[in-house]
Every structure is written in C-alpha cells, then in structure tokens.
Amino acid sequence: MRWYLTGVVVSGFGTTAMWLVSGIWVKSLTGSDGLAALTAFALWAPALLGPLLGTLADRVRRRPLLVALDLGMAALLPLLLWVTSADRVWLLFAVLVLYGAHGAVHDAAEHALLATGYSKERLGSVNGWRMTANESMKLIAPLAAAGLFARYGGGPVVLLDAATFVLAAGAFAAMRVREERPAPAARERGAWRRETAEGVRLLAASPVLRPLVATGAFTMLLAGVNGAAVYAMVEGLGRPPAYAGVLYAVQGAGSVLAGLTTGPLLRRVPERLLAAAGLALFAAAAGLRALPLEATALAASAVIGLGLPWVLVAAMTAVQREAPAEAVGRIAATANTVLFVPNAVALALGAALVTAVDVRLLLPALAVAGLAGAAVAATGPRARARAGAAAL
C-alpha cells in the first residue's frame, strides 16, 4: 500500500504542477486568454474516449501498464523544452492531449489494480487515502509550480514533472500485488469496439452502479454550474477575482478531510447513502454561498470540499466492488466519462447562466435541485420501485 500511495503522491504533484503551468505558459507566450483556457480542455478532452481507452487496462496486467505509462510520459515531456515561442505552442497542446489520454488509461488501470489487489472491505479506505493524497498535492503543487515558472520559466516544471513520473513508475514497480494474466485478447476485426461496448453495457445494466454513477453525474453537473458562478459570488463579497484562489484552497482542505473519513464511513453505510449525504452537503453549501458573508463563503467552500469527494469515491468504490474482474478497467473508465462530462458541459452552461441570472437566485435554485437529487439517491432502487408499484 505504501508504494501505491507514494506513486499517487509524486505523480499527483507533477500533474497538478503541469496543469497549472500549461495555461500560464501559453498565456505568457501568446497573450491569448482563449488559448490559455484551451490547455485545460486539451487535458480533459481524451476523457471523452474513456470507455475505449479503458479497454486497454483490461487487456494487460495493470501494474506493468502503470509503470510503462509513467516511463512513457517521462520520456515525452522533455520535448516541451523546445516550446520557447508562440509558433511552437502547438507542441504543448499535442503533448497535453497525450497527457490526458495517459491519465484516462492510468486511472482505469489504477482502479482495476486496486479491485483485484485488495479485499473489498479495504477498498473504501484505500480510495479515501488516494483522495487525501491527491488533494494534499493540490494544496502544495500550485505554489511550487507558480514559483518555479515565475523564476525560471516552463523548463524546470517540465523536468520536475518528468522526474515525478520516473519516481511514480519506480513506486508502482515496487508494489507487491498478485495479478492473474488476462485472457488473450480477441484479435478479430471489431474486437476492441465490442469489448468497449460490453463495458458500457455492464455499467448500464447494473442496478447498483447505474444509480450511483447517475447520482455522481448529476452532482458534477451542479458542481459545474457552481464553479462557473464562483467569480460572481466573489464579486458579491466585494473581493477581487484572485480571492477565488482562497476559496479553492479551503475547498481543498475539505477534500483532504473527505479522504480521511470516507473509509470509516463506507464500513458503516452503503455507498448510495454516502453519495446522497455528499450531494446533500454540497447542495446546501452551494446555496449558502448566495449570502454575501465572507465567513459563510469560507465555511461553504470547506463543506463543498467535503461533500463532492464522498459522491465520487462512493461511486468508484462501488465500481471496484461490483464490476467483474476482467472488465473493471472498461467500466471504471466509462464511469469516469459519465461522471465528468456533465461537469464540462455545466461549466459552459453556467457561464451563460451567471450572465442572465443573479447568483442570489441561481445558487439557491441549485441547492433545491441538489437536495431533491440527494433525497432520490437516498431512497434506494427498491424503495423507488415500491413507491412506483404503490402509485399503480
């Protein structure tokens, strides 16, 4: 376990640093806010192909795949040292797309490795520790990356990120996990597409996973709207836009707490109840952000940081527990796509909404929708079926 968490920590540090610096780098070379914003899209876009990319994690042993992926990124990143002028920014975008594809496969392989390498009773705790490790790096890495870039430019950040991938590869290689060799993959034409479709079908057909992932997708849809409204909310506090960074830091601290509490909670309550509680906390806190009070905004950010990870960890822990061992990678990648595509859509939708609707109305409406969704999620499929039968 310690080697796995070491790999998560060091790779998370480098990835967060690169994510932050890529936008600053493009802005400094081109002066374009639009191109700088596209760096985040380049990193995220391969997640749309999550079900297809996740199939790779089911065709090979997962631990060697993690090692190979990280060493591959370590070898690729130094190409960015060539990005010294605006006419070479295209290379940065090309590497970022590959970076995003690496992340989609890597995440699927991690979930599959955890599902096969650890007992089902420990999965909640492991996922919670993983969340804590990732969120802790998000509190540290941005400051280090911004300082390095301001003093020396993008090159040292690139080399730092490459070094973290080498260290992560070493940590994953040192893991002592027994893996069965996957069955030989079918080689006939269309086999990859058929296996991908099978992962999507298994997720959609599961009475446990389908409602949990749907709850997560609905939560991330609301989270996207909430994220788009943050600057309007900060303006209502009478603070400059940079104050949003303070709120995100407080939210990160809440997420660290979420990671520490997830495991103990999942040993006592089913995933659907933890997901419902997380959605309810997020929704209530988002609604309170409509109040023009700084103390309330800070407290709400911490609660949002606590609630959102509960929903996501509950959904992914259920995937690891319920999915067939030979299909965990595909199903986890499909679940990730379903979870995070609504967030990207809602960021664009929210940007339009905040220009048309006062946040003092928008955020309470979001809270009402979220609390209603939490109530539906908490009832469970059997209770909803009984309610539907009674209505007939």
C-alpha positions in Angstrom: 0.0 0.0 0.0 2.8 2.5 0.9 4.3 2.1 -2.6 1.0 2.7 -4.3 0.3 5.8 -2.3 3.9 7.0 -2.9 3.2 6.7 -6.7 -0.1 8.6 -6.3 1.6 11.4 -4.3 4.5 12.0 -6.6 2.6 11.8 -9.9 -0.2 13.9 -8.4 2.3 16.6 -7.5 3.8 16.7 -11.0 0.4 16.5 -12.8 -1.0 19.4 -10.7 2.1 21.5 -11.3 1.9 20.9 -15.1 -1.8 21.5 -15.2 -1.4 25.0 -13.6 1.7 26.0 -15.6 0.5 24.9 -19.0 -2.1 27.7 -19.0 0.3 30.3 -17.7 2.9 29.2 -20.2 0.5 29.6 -23.2 -0.7 33.0 -21.9 2.9 34.3 -21.5 3.9 33.2 -25.0 0.7 34.2 -26.9 -1.1 36.8 -24.7 -4.3 34.9 -25.5 -6.8 34.1 -22.7 -8.7 31.8 -25.0 -5.6 29.7 -25.9 -4.7 29.6 -22.2 -8.1 28.3 -21.3 -7.9 25.6 -24.1 -5.0 23.9 -22.2 -7.5 22.6 -19.6 -9.7 21.3 -22.5 -6.7 19.6 -24.1 -6.0 17.7 -20.9 -9.7 16.8 -20.4 -10.8 16.0 -23.9 -9.4 12.4 -24.1 -11.7 11.5 -21.2 -14.5 11.5 -23.8 -12.8 8.4 -25.2 -12.6 6.9 -21.7 -14.6 3.7 -22.4 -12.3 3.0 -25.4 -9.1 3.8 -23.6 -10.1 1.9 -20.5 -10.3 -1.3 -22.6 -6.5 -1.3 -22.7 -6.4 -1.7 -18.9 -8.4 -5.0 -19.2 -6.2 -6.5 -21.9 -2.9 -6.5 -20.0 -1.6 -6.8 -16.4 -2.3 -3.5 -14.7 0.9 -2.9 -12.6 3.3 -3.2 -15.6 0.9 -1.0 -17.6 1.2 1.7 -14.9 5.0 1.5 -15.0 5.1 1.7 -18.8 2.7 4.6 -19.0 4.6 6.7 -16.5 8.0 6.0 -18.1 6.5 6.9 -21.5 5.3 10.3 -20.2 8.7 10.9 -18.5 10.3 10.4 -22.0 7.8 12.5 -23.8 7.7 15.6 -21.5 11.2 16.9 -22.3 10.0 17.7 -25.8 8.3 20.7 -24.2 11.7 22.3 -23.6 11.5 23.2 -27.3 8.4 25.4 -26.6 10.1 28.8 -26.4 7.9 30.9 -28.7 4.3 31.3 -29.7 4.8 29.4 -33.0 5.7 26.3 -31.0 2.7 26.3 -28.7 1.1 23.6 -30.9 3.6 21.1 -29.5 2.5 21.9 -26.0 -1.2 21.2 -26.9 -0.2 18.0 -28.7 1.6 16.8 -25.5 -1.3 17.9 -23.3 -3.7 15.7 -25.3 -1.4 12.7 -24.9 -1.1 13.6 -21.2 -4.9 13.5 -20.9 -5.0 10.1 -22.8 -2.3 8.8 -20.4 -4.4 9.9 -17.5 -7.6 8.2 -18.7 -5.8 4.8 -19.2 -3.7 5.2 -16.0 -6.8 5.9 -13.9 -8.7 2.9 -15.3 -5.6 0.7 -14.6 -5.4 2.0 -11.1 -9.0 1.2 -10.3 -8.6 -2.2 -11.8 -5.4 -2.9 -9.9 -7.0 -1.9 -6.6 -10.1 -4.0 -7.3 -8.0 -7.1 -7.9 -5.2 -6.5 -5.4 -7.1 -5.6 -2.2 -10.0 -7.0 -0.4 -13.4 -5.5 -1.0 -13.6 -4.4 2.7 -10.5 -2.3 2.3 -11.4 -0.6 -1.0 -13.2 2.3 0.7 -10.2 3.1 2.9 -7.8 2.8 0.0 -9.8 5.1 -2.2 -10.1 7.6 0.7 -6.3 7.6 1.2 -5.9 8.0 -2.6 -8.2 11.0 -2.4 -6.3 12.5 0.5 -3.0 12.1 -1.3 -4.3 13.8 -4.5 -5.9 16.7 -2.7 -2.9 17.3 -0.5 -0.8 17.7 -3.6 -3.3 20.2 -4.9 -2.6 22.4 -1.9 1.2 22.3 -2.4 2.0 21.9 -6.1 0.4 25.1 -7.4 2.6 27.3 -5.2 5.7 25.4 -6.1 4.9 25.4 -9.8 4.0 29.1 -9.9 7.2 30.0 -8.1 9.4 27.9 -10.5 7.7 29.3 -13.6 8.0 32.9 -12.4 11.7 32.5 -11.6 12.9 30.1 -14.4 10.1 29.6 -16.9 8.4 26.4 -18.0 11.5 24.2 -18.5 12.2 23.3 -14.8 8.5 22.5 -14.3 8.6 20.1 -17.3 11.7 18.4 -15.9 10.2 18.2 -12.4 7.0 16.6 -13.9 9.1 14.1 -15.8 11.1 13.3 -12.7 7.9 12.6 -10.7 6.8 10.2 -13.4 10.0 8.3 -13.1 9.6 8.1 -9.3 6.0 7.0 -9.7 7.0 4.3 -12.1 9.5 3.1 -9.5 6.9 3.1 -6.8 4.4 1.1 -8.9 7.1 -1.3 -9.9 7.8 -1.9 -6.2 4.2 -2.9 -5.4 3.7 -6.4 -4.2 0.4 -7.3 -5.8 -0.6 -10.6 -7.3 -2.2 -10.3 -10.7 -3.6 -13.0 -12.9 -2.6 -12.8 -16.5 -5.6 -11.6 -18.5 -7.2 -14.0 -21.0 -5.7 -13.5 -24.5 -7.5 -10.7 -26.3 -9.5 -11.4 -29.3 -7.8 -10.4 -32.5 -10.6 -10.4 -35.0 -11.8 -7.2 -36.5 -14.0 -5.1 -34.2 -13.0 -6.9 -31.0 -11.8 -3.7 -29.3 -15.1 -2.0 -30.2 -17.1 -5.0 -28.9 -15.2 -5.1 -25.6 -15.7 -1.4 -25.1 -19.4 -1.7 -25.8 -19.5 -4.6 -23.3 -18.1 -2.3 -20.6 -20.7 0.3 -21.3 -23.5 -2.3 -21.2 -22.4 -3.8 -17.9 -22.4 -0.4 -16.3 -25.8 0.5 -17.7 -27.3 -2.9 -16.7 -26.1 -2.9 -13.1 -28.9 -2.0 -10.6 -26.2 -0.9 -8.1 -23.8 1.0 -10.3 -26.2 2.7 -12.6 -28.0 4.9 -10.0 -24.7 5.6 -8.1 -23.0 6.8 -11.3 -26.1 8.8 -12.2 -26.0 10.5 -8.8 -22.4 11.4 -9.4 -23.1 12.7 -12.9 -25.9 14.9 -11.5 -23.7 16.1 -8.7 -20.9 17.1 -11.2 -23.4 18.8 -13.4 -24.4 21.0 -10.4 -20.8 21.4 -9.5 -20.0 22.8 -12.9 -22.7 25.5 -12.5 -21.4 26.3 -9.0 -17.9 26.6 -10.4 -19.0 29.0 -13.1 -20.7 31.2 -10.5 -17.7 31.5 -8.2 -16.4 34.8 -9.6 -19.8 36.4 -9.5 -20.1 35.2 -5.9 -16.6 36.6 -5.1 -17.7 40.0 -6.6 -20.8 39.9 -4.3 -18.4 39.6 -1.4 -16.6 42.8 -2.5 -13.4 40.9 -3.1 -11.1 40.8 -6.2 -11.2 37.8 -8.5 -8.0 36.4 -7.0 -9.9 35.7 -3.8 -11.3 32.7 -5.6 -8.0 31.1 -5.0 -8.5 31.3 -1.3 -11.9 29.6 -1.6 -10.4 26.8 -3.7 -7.7 26.3 -1.1 -10.3 26.0 1.6 -12.2 23.6 -0.5 -9.1 21.5 -1.0 -8.7 21.3 2.8 -12.3 20.0 3.0 -11.4 17.4 0.4 -8.4 16.2 2.4 -10.8 15.6 5.3 -13.2 13.8 3.0 -10.5 11.4 2.0 -9.7 10.6 5.7 -13.4 10.0 6.6 -14.5 8.0 3.5 -13.1 4.6 4.5 -14.6 4.5 8.0 -17.9 5.7 6.7 -18.1 3.1 3.9 -17.6 0.4 6.5 -20.8 1.6 8.2 -23.1 2.7 5.5 -23.7 1.6 1.9 -22.3 3.6 -1.0 -25.6 5.1 -2.0 -26.2 6.7 1.4 -22.7 8.2 1.4 -23.2 9.6 -2.1 -26.6 11.0 -1.1 -25.1 12.6 2.0 -22.3 14.1 -0.1 -24.7 15.5 -2.6 -26.8 17.0 0.2 -23.8 18.6 1.8 -22.6 20.1 -1.5 -26.1 21.4 -2.4 -26.7 23.0 1.0 -23.3 24.7 1.0 -23.7 25.9 -2.6 -27.0 27.5 -1.7 -25.4 29.3 1.3 -22.8 30.8 -1.0 -25.6 33.2 -2.1 -25.3 35.0 1.2 -22.8 38.0 0.9 -20.9 36.9 4.0 -17.2 36.1 3.9 -17.3 33.7 6.8 -20.2 31.8 5.2 -18.4 31.6 1.9 -15.3 30.1 3.5 -17.3 27.6 5.5 -19.4 26.7 2.5 -16.2 26.1 0.5 -14.9 23.7 3.1 -18.3 21.8 3.1 -18.3 21.6 -0.7 -14.8 20.1 -0.5 -16.1 17.5 2.0 -19.3 16.6 0.1 -18.1 16.3 -3.5 -15.4 13.6 -2.9 -17.9 11.5 -0.9 -20.0 11.2 -4.0 -17.2 10.4 -6.3 -15.4 7.9 -4.0 -18.6 6.1 -3.3 -19.3 5.7 -7.0 -15.9 4.4 -7.9 -15.6 2.1 -4.8 -18.9 0.5 -5.9 -17.4 0.1 -9.4 -14.4 -1.7 -8.0 -16.6 -4.0 -5.8 -19.3 -4.8 -8.3 -17.6 -5.0 -11.7 -16.4 -8.3 -13.0 -12.6 -8.5 -12.5 -11.9 -8.9 -16.2 -13.9 -5.7 -17.0 -13.0 -3.3 -14.2 -10.9 -1.1 -16.4 -13.5 -0.6 -19.0 -16.3 0.0 -16.5 -14.2 2.4 -14.4 -13.2 4.4 -17.5 -16.8 4.5 -18.6 -17.9 5.7 -15.2 -15.3 8.4 -15.2 -16.5 9.7 -18.5 -20.2 9.7 -17.4 -19.2 11.4 -14.2 -17.0 14.2 -15.6 -18.5 15.1 -19.0 -21.6 16.8 -17.3 -19.1 19.0 -15.3 -17.5 20.3 -18.5 -21.0 20.9 -20.1 -22.2 22.6 -17.0 -19.2 25.0 -16.9 -20.2 26.3 -20.3 -23.9 26.3 -19.3 -23.1 28.1 -16.0 -21.1 30.7 -17.8 -24.2 31.7 -19.7 -26.5 31.4 -16.7 -24.4 33.7 -14.5 -24.8 36.5 -17.1 -28.5 36.1 -17.2 -29.5 35.1 -13.6 -28.4 36.7 -10.3 -26.3 34.3 -8.3 -28.6 35.1 -5.3 -31.3 33.2 -7.2 -29.2 30.8 -9.2 -27.4 29.2 -6.2 -30.5 28.6 -4.1 -32.2 27.0 -7.1 -29.1 24.8 -7.5 -29.4 23.9 -3.8 -33.1 22.9 -4.1 -32.2 20.7 -7.1 -29.3 19.1 -5.3 -31.3 18.4 -2.1 -34.1 16.8 -4.2 -31.5 14.6 -6.0 -30.0 13.6 -2.7 -33.4 12.5 -1.4 -33.9 10.4 -4.5 -30.5 8.8 -4.2 -31.0 8.0 -0.5 -34.2 6.1 -1.1 -32.5 3.3 -3.0 -33.8 1.4 -6.0 -36.0 -1.0 -4.0 -37.8 1.8 -2.2 -38.3 3.7 -5.5 -39.7 0.5 -7.1 -42.1 0.0 -4.2 -43.2 3.6 -4.5 -43.8 3.2 -8.2 -45.9 0.0 -7.5 -47.9 1.8 -4.9 -48.7 4.6 -7.3 -50.1 2.0 -9.7 
